Amino acid sequence: MKYVYILQSVEDGERYYVGLTDDLKERLKRHNEGSVPHTKKYKPWQMKTYLGFSNEKQAIAFERYLKSPSGRAFAKKRL
């Protein structure tokens, strides 16, 4: 199972991060430990939402979409 997730910074509630993982708990832990350079500056993070995919290609495509301008607008409005 692949998960596309959206994190929200606890300190800066306007800061979000979109990612893809096999293990949500471990990945959130790594973000909050500062092990992920891109998110280290805005920790701690909380899980805003996630979606599970049985098809890896669909998960990758959805993650890419959420990182696009129209995907960010969709997430802000719907998720």
N, C-alpha and C positions, 0 to 999 in steps of 0.2 A: 504494500500500500504506500502510495506517495501522498504527501500532504502539502498543500499550498497554504501558507499562513500569512497573517498580517499581524505585526506587532505594533504596539503604541508605546511611546516613551512615557513613563510615569512622570518624569520631571517636566518634560515639554510635551504636553498633550496634543500638540499639532504635528509632532514628528512621528512618521510611520515607516515601517520597513516590511517589504514583501519578500518571502523566501520559499524554498522548497526543501523538504526533508523526508526521511523515513521514520524519524523518531522525534516527535514534538517536544517531549519533556527534556530530552538531552539537548536539543537545539536551543530551546529557551534558556536552559542552564548555561550553555556556552555564550549566548548573547549577554546574559547578566553577569558572567564572570569577566567579561571584557576580552574573550578569546577571539571575537570576530572584529577585525579592525574597522569595518565600515559602521558598526553600531556601538563601538566602545564609548564614543564621546557622549552618547545620549542615554546611557543606561541609568537606572534599571528599566527593563521592558516588561510589558504585560501582554498576554495573548489577547488580541482583539477578536479575531475569528480565524477559522481554518476550515478547509474543505479536503476531504479524502478522495483520492482517485485510484481506481484499480488499474488504470491504463497510464503508464508513465508518459507517453507522448502527449496525452491530453493534459496531464498535470503541468508539463513543461510549457505547453502552449498557453494554458491559463495563467501561469506565473508571468510569462512574457506579456500577455494582454494586460494584467494588473499593473505592470510596470510602464505601460504606455500611457500617454496623456488621456485617452478615452477610458482606459482601464482604471486610472486613478480617479477620474470623475465618477465612474460606475461604483467603485468601492466607497467613495466618500458619500454618495447618495444612497446606496443600497445595503452596504455592509457596515 
